Amino acid sequence: MDLVSPQLFHFSAGPVELLIAPLRMAVAPHPALQASVIIPAKNEAADLPATLAALIAQTTLNGQLLDPATFEILVLANNCTDATAQVVRRFAAAHPAWQIQVAELWLPPTEAHVGRARRLLMDEACRRLEAVGRPQGLILSTDADTQVAPTWLAATQQAISAGADAVGGRILPRHSGPAQCAVRRQHLHDAAYHLARTQLEARLNPSAHDAWPRHHQHFGASLALTAAAYRAVGGLPVVPYLEDEALYRALLRHDLRVRHCPAVRVVTSDRRVGRVAVGLSWQLSEWARQTAAGQEPLVEGGHQIAAEATMCRRLRLLWRQAQASLSDMLLLAAQLHVRADELASRLTQAPCFGLVWEWALARFRQVQPMEPVPMKQALAEVRQQLRQAKPASFPADRAGTWAAAGAADAALFPRAGRIPETARALRRR
């Protein structure tokens, strides 16, 4: 279930001026605080009790209840016309051992969207974790119509302890219709496509910190990151919708390690009338419309996915090399339709590979535009690619300086003295 539509996604990487005063919760953080769970809520009085009940039932991986002092739940009720805030307060009063707070705001029309609400909450969560001296503490996002699994928090913390900077959880819809519902069938096709696609990408462009098995989701219903990572990217980009995708892109741009952890799971509502312009409710409605019209969703085909994954791996290996191969540089430059010295300059000067790949992918799609194909055809193509693809690895470079595959990315390939000689050689050509 991929909610990202390139045609609908708009994101500016520039600094965002905060037009709204910072959010401040009334009660100071507990000294033992390790994780802050944030929930944006607009007219969610009906769903919030189940959401909060799932959060206070969090356990360790061994099934023991978590210490309530180690995590808190922060709710922002913005522009509500129902009893959202009162529901949270009543729940908090009935469960005094847990740290549950709610703030009410009435945002102006231009700011009354989930991007602003989630940004206010994440900023406050980050500030509270820093206030108790825990920059590696967790900011965890979920939604008001979502119930997290009992080990949601513990599994997220385990992934962070294993080296991730951020963790996307698996988001499963709570289907309320019949099993043969057309929208439900379409969701299953969509999930099969994206999981197969993710497996192909993992095989052709392996990642030490996000190895297979993994999933494909990094959305607001289950998205966590450390306070330090949040500060590193400058906070959540403020966009009216798909703010979670914008944050994911920012994390990649800074080479922060995002783990798509199958053990982190939530179940969310399958309602088709949502609170945001583009999200799960929009996706479900769109599938219903397409089914009624006899249409099939169009997605990226298997050949394009394989080409992009291979390009990314080759570029990443080149960026990490102590001495880049001139022939490899010329080949990649030709594929991107750029001068070799321009590619060498970008590889030399970029502080993060994410910046190089963002530029290269945009350039690659100009040269080789994506031609969407029907989803069933795309799934067949991806599966064919999987049958043909051999697992990629991290081979030793010519100087023998690369570590064995599977080691942490930070230790795999030294950045020092990467490719200055190659860059100078290309400029002389």
PETA-V781440 format. One record per pair of residues at least 4 apart in sequence whose C-alpha atoms are under 7 Angstrom apart, sorted by the first residue. I is the first residue (numbers start at 0). GAP is how many residues later the second one is. Records with the same first field share a line. If there is no record, write none. Layout:
# PETA-V781440
I = GAP, GAP
This chain:
# PETA-V781440
0 = 186, 189, 190
1 = 215
2 = 276, 277, 280
4 = 4
8 = 233
10 = 228, 235
15 = 222
21 = 98
22 = 97, 98, 101
23 = 100
24 = 78
28 = 4, 99
29 = 39
30 = 101
31 = 37, 38
32 = 36, 37, 38, 96
33 = 36, 37, 100, 103, 104
34 = 35, 36, 37, 102, 103, 104
35 = 35, 36, 37, 89, 102, 103, 104
36 = 35, 36, 37, 102, 103, 104
37 = 35, 36, 37, 83, 84, 102, 103, 104
38 = 35, 36, 37, 102, 103, 104, 105
39 = 35, 36, 37, 74, 77, 78, 103, 104
40 = 34, 35, 36, 37, 103
41 = 35, 36, 37, 38
42 = 37, 38, 39, 41
43 = 4, 40, 100
44 = 37, 38, 39, 42
46 = 4, 97, 98
47 = 4, 96, 97
48 = 4
49 = 4, 97
50 = 4, 93, 94, 95, 96
51 = 4
52 = 4
53 = 4, 93, 94, 96
54 = 93
56 = 8, 93
57 = 7, 8, 92, 93, 95
58 = 4, 5, 6, 7, 91, 92, 95
59 = 4, 5, 6, 91, 94
60 = 90, 93
67 = 29, 30
68 = 29
71 = 26, 27, 28
72 = 26, 27, 28
73 = 26, 27, 28
74 = 26, 27, 28
75 = 26, 27, 28, 41, 45
76 = 7, 8, 25, 26, 27, 28
77 = 26, 27, 28, 29
78 = 26, 27, 28
79 = 4
82 = 4
83 = 4
84 = 4, 17, 19
85 = 4
86 = 4
87 = 4, 14
88 = 4
89 = 4
90 = 4
91 = 4, 8
106 = 4, 5
107 = 4
110 = 5
111 = 4
112 = 4, 127
113 = 4, 126, 127, 162
114 = 4, 123, 124, 125, 126, 128
115 = 4, 122
116 = 4
117 = 4
118 = 4, 117, 119
119 = 4
120 = 4
121 = 4, 17
122 = 4
123 = 4
124 = 4, 14
125 = 4, 13, 101
126 = 4
127 = 4
128 = 4, 5, 6, 8
129 = 4, 5
134 = 91, 92, 93
135 = 90, 91, 92
136 = 89, 90
137 = 86, 87, 88, 89
138 = 85, 86, 87, 88
139 = 83, 84, 85
140 = 79, 80, 81, 82, 83
141 = 4, 78, 79, 80, 81
142 = 77, 78
144 = 123, 124
145 = 75, 120, 121, 122, 123
146 = 119, 120, 121
147 = 4, 117, 118, 119
148 = 116, 117
150 = 4
151 = 4, 112, 113
152 = 4
153 = 4
154 = 4, 108, 109
155 = 4, 11, 108
156 = 4
157 = 4
158 = 4, 5
159 = 4, 5, 6
162 = 46
163 = 45, 93, 94, 95
164 = 60, 61, 64, 91, 92, 93
165 = 58, 59, 60, 91, 92, 93
166 = 56, 57, 58, 91, 92, 93, 94
167 = 49, 50, 51, 54, 55, 56, 91, 92, 93
168 = 48, 49, 53, 54, 91, 92, 93, 95, 96
169 = 45, 47, 92, 94, 95, 96
170 = 94, 95, 96, 97
171 = 94, 95, 96
172 = 94, 95, 96, 97
173 = 93, 94, 95, 96
174 = 95
176 = 4
178 = 5
179 = 4, 5
180 = 4
181 = 4, 109
182 = 4, 101, 104, 105
183 = 4
184 = 4
185 = 4, 101
186 = 4
187 = 4
188 = 4
189 = 4
190 = 4
191 = 4
192 = 4, 186
193 = 4, 22
194 = 4, 20, 21
195 = 4, 186, 187
196 = 4, 185
197 = 4, 17, 18
198 = 4, 13
199 = 4, 186
200 = 4, 108
201 = 4, 5, 9, 10
202 = 188, 189
203 = 105, 106, 187, 188
204 = 104, 105, 107, 108, 187
205 = 5, 186
206 = 4
207 = 198, 199, 200, 201
208 = 48, 50
209 = 4, 48, 49, 50
213 = 46, 47, 48
214 = 45, 46, 47
215 = 44
216 = 43
217 = 4, 5, 30
218 = 4, 25, 26
219 = 24
221 = 44
224 = 4, 5
225 = 4
226 = 4
227 = 4
228 = 4
229 = 4, 5
230 = 4
232 = 17, 18, 21
235 = 11
236 = 6, 9, 10
237 = 5
238 = 4
240 = 35, 36, 37
241 = 4, 36
242 = 4
243 = 4
244 = 4
245 = 4
246 = 4
247 = 4
248 = 4
249 = 4
250 = 4, 5
251 = 4, 102
252 = 99, 101, 102
253 = 98, 100
254 = 97, 98, 99
269 = 11
270 = 10
271 = 9, 10, 12, 13
272 = 8
273 = 7
276 = 5
277 = 4
278 = 4
279 = 4
280 = 4
281 = 4
282 = 4
283 = 4
284 = 4
285 = 4
286 = 4
287 = 4
288 = 4
289 = 4, 5, 6
290 = 4
295 = 78, 79
296 = 77, 78
297 = 74, 75, 76, 77
298 = 73, 74, 75, 76, 79
299 = 4, 5, 70, 71, 72, 73, 78
300 = 4, 71, 72, 77, 80
301 = 4, 76, 79, 80, 83
302 = 4
303 = 4, 66
304 = 4
305 = 4
306 = 4
307 = 4
308 = 4
309 = 4
310 = 4
311 = 4, 45
312 = 4
313 = 4
314 = 4
315 = 4, 37
316 = 4
317 = 6
318 = 28
319 = 93, 94, 95, 98
320 = 92, 97
321 = 95, 96, 97
322 = 95, 96
323 = 95, 98
324 = 4
325 = 4, 96
326 = 4
327 = 4
328 = 4, 11
329 = 4, 10
330 = 4
331 = 4
332 = 4, 5, 6, 7, 10
333 = 4
335 = 27, 28, 31
337 = 4, 5
338 = 4
339 = 4, 86
340 = 4, 82, 85, 86
341 = 4
342 = 4
343 = 4, 79
344 = 4, 78
345 = 4, 10
346 = 9
347 = 70, 71, 72
349 = 5, 6
352 = 4
353 = 4
354 = 4
355 = 4
356 = 4
357 = 4
358 = 4
359 = 4
360 = 4
361 = 4
362 = 4
363 = 4
364 = 4, 5
372 = 4, 5
373 = 4
374 = 4
375 = 4
376 = 4
377 = 4
378 = 4
379 = 4
380 = 4
381 = 4
382 = 4
383 = 4
384 = 4
392 = 12
393 = 11
395 = 4, 5, 6
396 = 4, 5
401 = 10, 11
402 = 9, 10
406 = 4, 5
407 = 4
418 = 4
419 = 4
420 = 4
421 = 4
422 = 4
423 = 4
424 = 4
